[in-house]
Amino acid sequence: MIAYDKRGAVFALTEGAELLLHDGDSEAPLWRTTLDGRIVGVGVTGERAIAVTETGSVHTFGSRTGDVRGNARIEGRVRRACVDATTDRVVAITERAVIELAAGATKTLAECAAHAIAMRPDGGVLVATADELIEIAIDGTRTSRALAGMIINTLAPHPGGFWVLGLPAKLLRWDGTGEPTHITNLPPNSQVEHVACSDRVLAVSWDRHMVAALEWPSKETLGSLQYLERNVEGLAVGPWPWLGVALDLGDGNKFNLESAALHRSDTHPGRAHHSWLVSVGGSSRDDEAPRPAPRNSSSSNPLAILLAVAAIVLVVFLAMR
Protein backbone atom coordinates (compact mmCIF):
# COMPACT_ATOMS: atom_id res chain seq x y z
CA MET A 1 0.00 0.00 0.00
CA ILE A 2 1.00 3.63 -0.35
CA ALA A 3 -0.15 6.93 1.13
CA TYR A 4 1.23 10.24 -0.15
CA ASP A 5 1.02 13.55 1.68
CA LYS A 6 -0.76 16.01 -0.63
CA ARG A 7 1.91 18.62 0.04
CA GLY A 8 4.66 16.10 -0.67
CA ALA A 9 6.34 16.14 2.74
CA VAL A 10 6.30 12.34 3.23
CA PHE A 11 4.98 9.13 1.77
CA ALA A 12 4.31 5.79 3.44
CA LEU A 13 4.76 2.28 2.07
CA THR A 14 3.76 -1.04 3.60
CA GLU A 15 4.75 -4.67 3.38
CA GLY A 16 2.52 -6.98 5.35
CA ALA A 17 2.60 -5.66 8.92
CA GLU A 18 5.53 -3.30 8.32
CA LEU A 19 5.02 0.46 7.94
CA LEU A 20 7.82 2.38 6.20
CA LEU A 21 7.99 6.20 6.08
CA HIS A 22 10.03 8.14 3.51
CA ASP A 23 10.90 11.76 2.94
CA GLY A 24 8.74 13.07 0.12
CA ASP A 25 11.48 15.05 -1.63
CA SER A 26 14.56 12.86 -1.35
CA GLU A 27 12.82 9.45 -1.00
CA ALA A 28 15.20 8.79 1.91
CA PRO A 29 14.00 6.46 4.70
CA LEU A 30 12.72 8.17 7.85
CA TRP A 31 11.62 5.31 10.10
CA ARG A 32 9.87 1.94 10.06
CA THR A 33 7.94 -0.22 12.47
CA THR A 34 6.16 -3.57 12.52
CA LEU A 35 2.56 -3.67 13.77
CA ASP A 36 0.34 -6.46 15.06
CA GLY A 37 -1.08 -7.57 11.73
CA ARG A 38 -1.21 -6.93 8.01
CA ILE A 39 -1.80 -3.25 7.27
CA VAL A 40 -5.10 -2.70 5.43
CA GLY A 41 -5.29 1.11 5.51
CA VAL A 42 -2.80 3.97 5.80
CA GLY A 43 -2.89 7.76 5.61
CA VAL A 44 -0.27 10.48 6.06
CA THR A 45 0.19 14.21 6.37
CA GLY A 46 3.38 16.11 7.07
CA GLU A 47 2.57 15.81 10.79
CA ARG A 48 1.16 12.32 11.36
CA ALA A 49 0.81 8.83 9.94
CA ILE A 50 -2.11 6.53 10.74
CA ALA A 51 -2.12 2.80 10.00
CA VAL A 52 -4.94 0.28 10.42
CA THR A 53 -4.26 -3.45 10.68
CA GLU A 54 -6.49 -6.40 9.85
CA THR A 55 -6.76 -7.15 13.57
CA GLY A 56 -8.59 -3.85 14.08
CA SER A 57 -5.82 -1.86 15.74
CA VAL A 58 -5.34 1.78 14.71
CA HIS A 59 -1.92 3.34 15.31
CA THR A 60 -0.98 7.02 15.05
CA PHE A 61 2.64 8.20 14.75
CA GLY A 62 4.55 11.37 14.09
CA SER A 63 5.16 11.17 10.37
CA ARG A 64 8.79 12.25 10.43
CA THR A 65 9.91 10.84 13.79
CA GLY A 66 7.78 7.73 14.34
CA ASP A 67 6.86 8.77 17.87
CA VAL A 68 3.68 7.07 19.07
CA ARG A 69 0.80 9.54 19.32
CA GLY A 70 -2.16 7.28 19.89
CA ASN A 71 -3.71 3.83 19.66
CA ALA A 72 -7.34 2.83 19.17
CA ARG A 73 -9.33 -0.22 18.15
CA ILE A 74 -12.08 -1.25 15.75
CA GLU A 75 -14.00 -4.37 16.75
CA GLY A 76 -13.88 -7.22 14.27
CA ARG A 77 -11.48 -8.28 11.55
CA VAL A 78 -10.90 -5.39 9.14
CA ARG A 79 -10.92 -6.11 5.43
CA ARG A 80 -9.96 -2.62 4.27
CA ALA A 81 -9.85 0.87 5.75
CA CYS A 82 -9.80 4.44 4.44
CA VAL A 83 -7.76 6.89 6.50
CA ASP A 84 -8.03 10.68 6.52
CA ALA A 85 -4.96 11.70 8.49
CA THR A 86 -5.90 15.39 8.20
CA THR A 87 -9.13 14.98 10.20
CA ASP A 88 -7.97 11.90 12.16
CA ARG A 89 -10.87 9.82 10.83
CA VAL A 90 -10.94 6.17 9.81
CA VAL A 91 -13.74 4.28 8.08
CA ALA A 92 -13.28 0.52 7.83
CA ILE A 93 -15.14 -2.44 6.41
CA THR A 94 -15.29 -5.58 8.52
CA GLU A 95 -16.92 -8.88 7.62
CA ARG A 96 -20.32 -7.55 8.72
CA ALA A 97 -20.29 -3.76 8.94
CA VAL A 98 -18.93 -0.36 7.93
CA ILE A 99 -17.35 1.19 11.03
CA GLU A 100 -16.27 4.80 11.62
CA LEU A 101 -13.57 5.77 14.11
CA ALA A 102 -13.47 9.50 14.86
CA ALA A 103 -12.41 11.45 17.94
CA GLY A 104 -11.64 8.15 19.67
CA ALA A 105 -15.20 6.78 19.32
CA THR A 106 -16.51 4.12 16.95
CA LYS A 107 -19.88 4.11 15.21
CA THR A 108 -21.54 1.65 12.85
CA LEU A 109 -22.44 3.38 9.58
CA ALA A 110 -24.01 0.37 7.89
CA GLU A 111 -24.43 -3.34 8.43
CA CYS A 112 -23.30 -5.13 5.29
CA ALA A 113 -20.56 -7.37 3.95
CA ALA A 114 -18.62 -4.94 1.76
CA HIS A 115 -15.40 -5.77 -0.07
CA ALA A 116 -14.42 -2.33 -1.46
CA ILE A 117 -14.46 1.15 0.09
CA ALA A 118 -13.55 4.73 -0.77
CA MET A 119 -13.82 7.98 1.19
CA ARG A 120 -13.97 11.61 0.01
CA PRO A 121 -12.29 14.54 1.77
CA ASP A 122 -15.77 15.81 2.75
CA GLY A 123 -16.31 12.59 4.71
CA GLY A 124 -18.64 10.84 2.27
CA VAL A 125 -18.12 7.09 1.95
CA LEU A 126 -18.90 4.58 -0.79
CA VAL A 127 -18.80 0.81 -0.29
CA ALA A 128 -19.49 -2.07 -2.64
CA THR A 129 -21.00 -5.40 -1.70
CA ALA A 130 -21.67 -8.31 -4.02
CA ASP A 131 -25.13 -6.88 -4.72
CA GLU A 132 -25.10 -3.10 -4.34
CA LEU A 133 -23.31 0.20 -3.99
CA ILE A 134 -24.00 2.08 -0.76
CA GLU A 135 -23.15 5.77 -0.45
CA ILE A 136 -23.06 7.18 3.08
CA ALA A 137 -22.98 10.96 3.47
CA ILE A 138 -21.23 12.62 6.40
CA ASP A 139 -24.64 13.22 8.03
CA GLY A 140 -25.43 9.50 7.83
CA THR A 141 -27.82 9.70 4.86
CA ARG A 142 -27.58 6.53 2.77
CA THR A 143 -28.19 5.98 -0.93
CA SER A 144 -27.97 2.56 -2.54
CA ARG A 145 -27.97 1.18 -6.06
CA ALA A 146 -28.32 -2.47 -7.08
CA LEU A 147 -25.37 -3.74 -9.08
CA ALA A 148 -27.42 -6.20 -11.16
CA GLY A 149 -24.48 -8.49 -11.84
CA MET A 150 -21.86 -5.72 -12.09
CA ILE A 151 -18.59 -6.72 -10.40
CA ILE A 152 -16.70 -3.98 -8.52
CA ASN A 153 -12.99 -4.51 -7.94
CA THR A 154 -12.09 -1.13 -6.47
CA LEU A 155 -13.48 2.35 -5.78
CA ALA A 156 -12.00 5.85 -5.68
CA PRO A 157 -13.29 9.38 -5.04
CA HIS A 158 -12.74 12.07 -7.65
CA PRO A 159 -12.36 15.77 -6.69
CA GLY A 160 -15.02 16.52 -9.28
CA GLY A 161 -17.61 15.17 -6.84
CA PHE A 162 -18.18 11.74 -8.35
CA TRP A 163 -16.96 8.22 -7.71
CA VAL A 164 -14.76 6.12 -10.00
CA LEU A 165 -15.81 2.46 -10.15
CA GLY A 166 -13.13 -0.04 -11.11
CA LEU A 167 -14.66 -3.04 -12.85
CA PRO A 168 -12.66 -6.01 -14.18
CA ALA A 169 -11.79 -4.34 -17.52
CA LYS A 170 -13.22 -0.81 -17.42
CA LEU A 171 -13.65 2.35 -15.37
CA LEU A 172 -17.07 3.91 -14.79
CA ARG A 173 -18.25 7.17 -13.24
CA TRP A 174 -21.07 7.30 -10.72
CA ASP A 175 -22.52 10.56 -9.41
CA GLY A 176 -24.44 8.92 -6.56
CA THR A 177 -27.70 8.69 -8.50
CA GLY A 178 -28.76 7.19 -11.79
CA GLU A 179 -26.73 4.86 -13.96
CA PRO A 180 -22.92 4.76 -13.95
CA THR A 181 -21.39 6.20 -17.12
CA HIS A 182 -18.35 5.16 -19.12
CA ILE A 183 -14.83 6.56 -18.55
CA THR A 184 -12.55 4.13 -20.37
CA ASN A 185 -11.96 0.49 -21.20
CA LEU A 186 -8.91 -1.58 -20.39
CA PRO A 187 -7.56 -4.48 -22.44
CA PRO A 188 -9.99 -7.40 -22.68
CA ASN A 189 -9.87 -9.89 -19.79
CA SER A 190 -7.76 -7.54 -17.65
CA GLN A 191 -8.42 -6.93 -13.97
CA VAL A 192 -8.42 -3.41 -12.54
CA GLU A 193 -6.79 -3.39 -9.10
CA HIS A 194 -6.06 0.19 -8.01
CA VAL A 195 -7.35 3.66 -8.92
CA ALA A 196 -6.20 7.08 -7.71
CA CYS A 197 -7.44 10.53 -8.77
CA SER A 198 -6.74 14.22 -8.53
CA ASP A 199 -8.28 17.14 -10.40
CA ARG A 200 -5.61 16.65 -13.09
CA VAL A 201 -5.02 12.91 -13.37
CA LEU A 202 -6.80 9.58 -13.19
CA ALA A 203 -4.35 6.73 -12.55
CA VAL A 204 -5.16 3.04 -12.80
CA SER A 205 -3.26 -0.23 -12.39
CA TRP A 206 -4.23 -3.65 -13.64
CA ASP A 207 -2.97 -7.23 -13.91
CA ARG A 208 -0.36 -6.66 -11.17
CA HIS A 209 2.19 -5.13 -13.55
CA MET A 210 0.60 -2.27 -15.54
CA VAL A 211 0.04 1.40 -14.58
CA ALA A 212 -1.39 4.20 -16.71
CA ALA A 213 -2.02 7.86 -15.90
CA LEU A 214 -4.66 9.74 -17.90
CA GLU A 215 -5.00 13.50 -17.95
CA TRP A 216 -8.38 14.65 -16.63
CA PRO A 217 -10.74 15.46 -18.20
CA SER A 218 -9.21 14.95 -21.66
CA LYS A 219 -8.17 11.34 -20.90
CA GLU A 220 -4.99 11.79 -22.92
CA THR A 221 -2.12 9.61 -21.77
CA LEU A 222 0.31 11.32 -19.40
CA GLY A 223 2.48 8.26 -18.86
CA SER A 224 2.60 4.52 -18.32
CA LEU A 225 4.64 1.96 -16.43
CA GLN A 226 5.09 -1.75 -16.97
CA TYR A 227 6.81 -3.71 -14.23
CA LEU A 228 8.45 -6.79 -15.63
CA GLU A 229 9.48 -8.37 -12.33
CA ARG A 230 7.52 -6.68 -9.56
CA ASN A 231 3.86 -6.43 -8.50
CA VAL A 232 1.99 -3.15 -8.11
CA GLU A 233 0.37 -2.94 -4.65
CA GLY A 234 -1.19 0.54 -4.71
CA LEU A 235 -1.37 4.03 -6.21
CA ALA A 236 -1.50 7.48 -4.62
CA VAL A 237 -1.44 10.94 -6.18
CA GLY A 238 0.95 13.37 -4.56
CA PRO A 239 1.57 17.04 -5.34
CA TRP A 240 1.62 17.68 -9.08
CA PRO A 241 3.29 16.19 -11.10
CA TRP A 242 4.01 13.15 -8.91
CA LEU A 243 2.24 9.79 -8.86
CA GLY A 244 3.24 7.30 -6.15
CA VAL A 245 3.36 3.57 -6.93
CA ALA A 246 3.62 0.92 -4.21
CA LEU A 247 5.36 -2.32 -5.09
CA ASP A 248 5.65 -5.65 -3.34
CA LEU A 249 8.45 -6.11 -0.81
CA GLY A 250 7.89 -2.61 0.60
CA ASP A 251 9.42 -0.71 -2.32
CA GLY A 252 7.96 2.15 -4.35
CA ASN A 253 8.38 4.57 -7.22
CA LYS A 254 7.58 8.24 -7.74
CA PHE A 255 6.55 8.92 -11.35
CA ASN A 256 6.85 12.46 -12.73
CA LEU A 257 3.91 12.92 -15.10
CA GLU A 258 5.50 15.91 -16.85
CA SER A 259 9.01 14.62 -17.54
CA ALA A 260 8.47 10.82 -17.25
CA ALA A 261 11.29 10.76 -14.68
CA LEU A 262 11.06 7.80 -12.31
CA HIS A 263 12.44 7.88 -8.76
CA ARG A 264 12.67 4.94 -6.37
CA SER A 265 12.31 4.73 -2.60
CA ASP A 266 15.64 4.39 -0.82
CA THR A 267 16.11 1.21 1.19
CA HIS A 268 15.66 1.40 4.95
CA PRO A 269 18.69 0.34 7.01
CA GLY A 270 18.43 -3.34 7.91
CA ARG A 271 16.10 -4.21 5.02
CA ALA A 272 17.08 -6.16 1.92
CA HIS A 273 17.86 -3.94 -1.07
CA HIS A 274 15.94 -4.80 -4.24
CA SER A 275 16.44 -3.87 -7.89
CA TRP A 276 13.88 -4.07 -10.67
CA LEU A 277 13.31 -3.37 -14.33
CA VAL A 278 10.46 -1.11 -15.44
CA SER A 279 9.30 0.11 -18.85
CA VAL A 280 8.42 3.82 -18.81
CA GLY A 281 6.08 5.33 -21.39
CA GLY A 282 5.76 9.09 -21.81
CA SER A 283 2.92 11.42 -22.74
CA SER A 284 0.87 10.92 -25.88
CA ARG A 285 1.14 14.69 -26.37
CA ASP A 286 4.74 14.12 -27.50
CA ASP A 287 3.49 12.12 -30.46
CA GLU A 288 3.35 14.49 -33.41
CA ALA A 289 1.61 12.01 -35.71
CA PRO A 290 -2.03 12.91 -36.48
CA ARG A 291 -4.54 11.16 -34.23
CA PRO A 292 -8.20 10.43 -34.90
CA ALA A 293 -10.67 12.86 -33.36
CA PRO A 294 -11.94 11.75 -29.92
CA ARG A 295 -15.07 9.63 -30.01
CA ASN A 296 -17.83 9.97 -27.46
CA SER A 297 -18.46 6.25 -27.40
CA SER A 298 -18.26 3.49 -24.82
CA SER A 299 -16.26 1.49 -27.35
CA SER A 300 -13.35 3.95 -27.27
CA ASN A 301 -10.38 2.58 -25.40
CA PRO A 302 -7.65 5.12 -24.51
CA LEU A 303 -5.79 2.53 -22.46
CA ALA A 304 -5.71 0.01 -25.29
CA ILE A 305 -4.52 2.80 -27.61
CA LEU A 306 -1.89 3.64 -25.00
CA LEU A 307 -0.31 0.21 -25.31
CA ALA A 308 0.13 0.67 -29.05
CA VAL A 309 1.21 4.32 -28.92
CA ALA A 310 3.72 3.83 -26.10
CA ALA A 311 6.21 2.20 -28.44
CA ILE A 312 6.05 5.28 -30.70
CA VAL A 313 5.90 7.98 -28.06
CA LEU A 314 8.53 7.10 -25.51
CA VAL A 315 9.49 3.83 -23.95
CA VAL A 316 12.57 3.57 -21.78
CA PHE A 317 13.56 0.51 -19.81
CA LEU A 318 14.96 1.62 -16.47
CA ALA A 319 16.76 -0.51 -13.95
CA MET A 320 15.82 0.65 -10.44
CA ARG A 321 18.96 -0.05 -8.42
C-alpha positions in Angstrom: 0.0 0.0 0.0 1.0 3.6 -0.3 -0.1 6.9 1.1 1.2 10.2 -0.2 1.0 13.6 1.7 -0.8 16.0 -0.6 1.9 18.6 0.0 4.7 16.1 -0.7 6.3 16.1 2.7 6.3 12.3 3.2 5.0 9.1 1.8 4.3 5.8 3.4 4.8 2.3 2.1 3.8 -1.0 3.6 4.8 -4.7 3.4 2.5 -7.0 5.3 2.6 -5.7 8.9 5.5 -3.3 8.3 5.0 0.5 7.9 7.8 2.4 6.2 8.0 6.2 6.1 10.0 8.1 3.5 10.9 11.8 2.9 8.7 13.1 0.1 11.5 15.1 -1.6 14.6 12.9 -1.3 12.8 9.5 -1.0 15.2 8.8 1.9 14.0 6.5 4.7 12.7 8.2 7.8 11.6 5.3 10.1 9.9 1.9 10.1 7.9 -0.2 12.5 6.2 -3.6 12.5 2.6 -3.7 13.8 0.3 -6.5 15.1 -1.1 -7.6 11.7 -1.2 -6.9 8.0 -1.8 -3.2 7.3 -5.1 -2.7 5.4 -5.3 1.1 5.5 -2.8 4.0 5.8 -2.9 7.8 5.6 -0.3 10.5 6.1 0.2 14.2 6.4 3.4 16.1 7.1 2.6 15.8 10.8 1.2 12.3 11.4 0.8 8.8 9.9 -2.1 6.5 10.7 -2.1 2.8 10.0 -4.9 0.3 10.4 -4.3 -3.4 10.7 -6.5 -6.4 9.8 -6.8 -7.1 13.6 -8.6 -3.8 14.1 -5.8 -1.9 15.7 -5.3 1.8 14.7 -1.9 3.3 15.3 -1.0 7.0 15.0 2.6 8.2 14.8 4.5 11.4 14.1 5.2 11.2 10.4 8.8 12.3 10.4 9.9 10.8 13.8 7.8 7.7 14.3 6.9 8.8 17.9 3.7 7.1 19.1 0.8 9.5 19.3 -2.2 7.3 19.9 -3.7 3.8 19.7 -7.3 2.8 19.2 -9.3 -0.2 18.2 -12.1 -1.3 15.8 -14.0 -4.4 16.7 -13.9 -7.2 14.3 -11.5 -8.3 11.6 -10.9 -5.4 9.1 -10.9 -6.1 5.4 -10.0 -2.6 4.3 -9.8 0.9 5.8 -9.8 4.4 4.4 -7.8 6.9 6.5 -8.0 10.7 6.5 -5.0 11.7 8.5 -5.9 15.4 8.2 -9.1 15.0 10.2 -8.0 11.9 12.2 -10.9 9.8 10.8 -10.9 6.2 9.8 -13.7 4.3 8.1 -13.3 0.5 7.8 -15.1 -2.4 6.4 -15.3 -5.6 8.5 -16.9 -8.9 7.6 -20.3 -7.5 8.7 -20.3 -3.8 8.9 -18.9 -0.4 7.9 -17.3 1.2 11.0 -16.3 4.8 11.6 -13.6 5.8 14.1 -13.5 9.5 14.9 -12.4 11.4 17.9 -11.6 8.1 19.7 -15.2 6.8 19.3 -16.5 4.1 17.0 -19.9 4.1 15.2 -21.5 1.6 12.8 -22.4 3.4 9.6 -24.0 0.4 7.9 -24.4 -3.3 8.4 -23.3 -5.1 5.3 -20.6 -7.4 3.9 -18.6 -4.9 1.8 -15.4 -5.8 -0.1 -14.4 -2.3 -1.5 -14.5 1.1 0.1 -13.6 4.7 -0.8 -13.8 8.0 1.2 -14.0 11.6 0.0 -12.3 14.5 1.8 -15.8 15.8 2.8 -16.3 12.6 4.7 -18.6 10.8 2.3 -18.1 7.1 2.0 -18.9 4.6 -0.8 -18.8 0.8 -0.3 -19.5 -2.1 -2.6 -21.0 -5.4 -1.7 -21.7 -8.3 -4.0 -25.1 -6.9 -4.7 -25.1 -3.1 -4.3 -23.3 0.2 -4.0 -24.0 2.1 -0.8 -23.2 5.8 -0.4 -23.1 7.2 3.1 -23.0 11.0 3.5 -21.2 12.6 6.4 -24.6 13.2 8.0 -25.4 9.5 7.8 -27.8 9.7 4.9 -27.6 6.5 2.8 -28.2 6.0 -0.9 -28.0 2.6 -2.5 -28.0 1.2 -6.1 -28.3 -2.5 -7.1 -25.4 -3.7 -9.1 -27.4 -6.2 -11.2 -24.5 -8.5 -11.8 -21.9 -5.7 -12.1 -18.6 -6.7 -10.4 -16.7 -4.0 -8.5 -13.0 -4.5 -7.9 -12.1 -1.1 -6.5 -13.5 2.3 -5.8 -12.0 5.8 -5.7 -13.3 9.4 -5.0 -12.7 12.1 -7.6 -12.4 15.8 -6.7 -15.0 16.5 -9.3 -17.6 15.2 -6.8 -18.2 11.7 -8.4 -17.0 8.2 -7.7 -14.8 6.1 -10.0 -15.8 2.5 -10.2 -13.1 0.0 -11.1 -14.7 -3.0 -12.9 -12.7 -6.0 -14.2 -11.8 -4.3 -17.5 -13.2 -0.8 -17.4 -13.7 2.3 -15.4 -17.1 3.9 -14.8 -18.2 7.2 -13.2 -21.1 7.3 -10.7 -22.5 10.6 -9.4 -24.4 8.9 -6.6 -27.7 8.7 -8.5 -28.8 7.2 -11.8 -26.7 4.9 -14.0 -22.9 4.8 -14.0 -21.4 6.2 -17.1 -18.3 5.2 -19.1 -14.8 6.6 -18.5 -12.5 4.1 -20.4 -12.0 0.5 -21.2 -8.9 -1.6 -20.4 -7.6 -4.5 -22.4 -10.0 -7.4 -22.7 -9.9 -9.9 -19.8 -7.8 -7.5 -17.7 -8.4 -6.9 -14.0 -8.4 -3.4 -12.5 -6.8 -3.4 -9.1 -6.1 0.2 -8.0 -7.4 3.7 -8.9 -6.2 7.1 -7.7 -7.4 10.5 -8.8 -6.7 14.2 -8.5 -8.3 17.1 -10.4 -5.6 16.7 -13.1 -5.0 12.9 -13.4 -6.8 9.6 -13.2 -4.3 6.7 -12.5 -5.2 3.0 -12.8 -3.3 -0.2 -12.4 -4.2 -3.6 -13.6 -3.0 -7.2 -13.9 -0.4 -6.7 -11.2 2.2 -5.1 -13.5 0.6 -2.3 -15.5 0.0 1.4 -14.6 -1.4 4.2 -16.7 -2.0 7.9 -15.9 -4.7 9.7 -17.9 -5.0 13.5 -18.0 -8.4 14.6 -16.6 -10.7 15.5 -18.2 -9.2 15.0 -21.7 -8.2 11.3 -20.9 -5.0 11.8 -22.9 -2.1 9.6 -21.8 0.3 11.3 -19.4 2.5 8.3 -18.9 2.6 4.5 -18.3 4.6 2.0 -16.4 5.1 -1.7 -17.0 6.8 -3.7 -14.2 8.5 -6.8 -15.6 9.5 -8.4 -12.3 7.5 -6.7 -9.6 3.9 -6.4 -8.5 2.0 -3.2 -8.1 0.4 -2.9 -4.6 -1.2 0.5 -4.7 -1.4 4.0 -6.2 -1.5 7.5 -4.6 -1.4 10.9 -6.2 1.0 13.4 -4.6 1.6 17.0 -5.3 1.6 17.7 -9.1 3.3 16.2 -11.1 4.0 13.1 -8.9 2.2 9.8 -8.9 3.2 7.3 -6.2 3.4 3.6 -6.9 3.6 0.9 -4.2 5.4 -2.3 -5.1 5.6 -5.6 -3.3 8.5 -6.1 -0.8 7.9 -2.6 0.6 9.4 -0.7 -2.3 8.0 2.1 -4.3 8.4 4.6 -7.2 7.6 8.2 -7.7 6.6 8.9 -11.3 6.9 12.5 -12.7 3.9 12.9 -15.1 5.5 15.9 -16.9 9.0 14.6 -17.5 8.5 10.8 -17.3 11.3 10.8 -14.7 11.1 7.8 -12.3 12.4 7.9 -8.8 12.7 4.9 -6.4 12.3 4.7 -2.6 15.6 4.4 -0.8 16.1 1.2 1.2 15.7 1.4 5.0 18.7 0.3 7.0 18.4 -3.3 7.9 16.1 -4.2 5.0 17.1 -6.2 1.9 17.9 -3.9 -1.1 15.9 -4.8 -4.2 16.4 -3.9 -7.9 13.9 -4.1 -10.7 13.3 -3.4 -14.3 10.5 -1.1 -15.4 9.3 0.1 -18.8 8.4 3.8 -18.8 6.1 5.3 -21.4 5.8 9.1 -21.8 2.9 11.4 -22.7 0.9 10.9 -25.9 1.1 14.7 -26.4 4.7 14.1 -27.5 3.5 12.1 -30.5 3.4 14.5 -33.4 1.6 12.0 -35.7 -2.0 12.9 -36.5 -4.5 11.2 -34.2 -8.2 10.4 -34.9 -10.7 12.9 -33.4 -11.9 11.7 -29.9 -15.1 9.6 -30.0 -17.8 10.0 -27.5 -18.5 6.3 -27.4 -18.3 3.5 -24.8 -16.3 1.5 -27.4 -13.3 4.0 -27.3 -10.4 2.6 -25.4 -7.7 5.1 -24.5 -5.8 2.5 -22.5 -5.7 0.0 -25.3 -4.5 2.8 -27.6 -1.9 3.6 -25.0 -0.3 0.2 -25.3 0.1 0.7 -29.0 1.2 4.3 -28.9 3.7 3.8 -26.1 6.2 2.2 -28.4 6.0 5.3 -30.7 5.9 8.0 -28.1 8.5 7.1 -25.5 9.5 3.8 -23.9 12.6 3.6 -21.8 13.6 0.5 -19.8 15.0 1.6 -16.5 16.8 -0.5 -14.0 15.8 0.7 -10.4 19.0 -0.1 -8.4 
